[in-house]
């Protein structure tokens, strides 16, 4: 996926989870943060960030903060932190044949029983559901999820186990919004219940996928598959 007009800035502060103060071309501007998560390891004072400029004159904020550069022992990496991006990245990848070669239907936000899944798909004689999770947490070259406790994430996994027991295909796809990662693992240190649920899902036959992304200023797309270590 590609963004519109992109500008490079310097992160100053985050007064609340919705906005950030950014130094841009000698001016202090307010940008909408397209990720309501904590992102404490990313949004550090002085970090290089990338903003998308809106052409909507009625918006309260002119810019969206979509990417941040992070210094690691392995070097500097560019991380897409737009929480709306992973579903679009997955959609583009799946429609190009990356998920199922014989895909004939891909429908977003599909209700099944009391559950709502990111995607419902059909291909050949198969049909199933997919939950997509965006990953922005990097630790020593490992991608991990979540970066904060997520009861909602545990609920999604339990729902996938249920649809699998009903005869559907079920998968959870972790879209790692950066490149250069060695592997993916659940972040048991932050939320052990999520890791436990993910392991139960694997045992129940839910497919657990993780893919890195190629991230550039103003664009992000699915790249290579990562080993999943549970």
Buried (B, 14 or more C-beta within 10 A) or exposed (E): BEBEEBBBBBBBEBEEEBBBBBBBEEEEBBBBBBBEBBBEBBBEEEBBBBBBBBEEEEEEBBBBBBBBBBEEEEEEBBBBBBBEBBBBBBBBBBEEEBBBEEBEEBEBEBEBEEBEBBBBBBBEEEBBBBBBBBBBBBBEEBBBBBBEBBEEBBEBBEBBBBBBEEEBBBBBBBBBBBBBBEBBBBBBEBBEBBBBBBBEBBEBEBBBBBBBBBBBBBBBBBBEEBEBEB
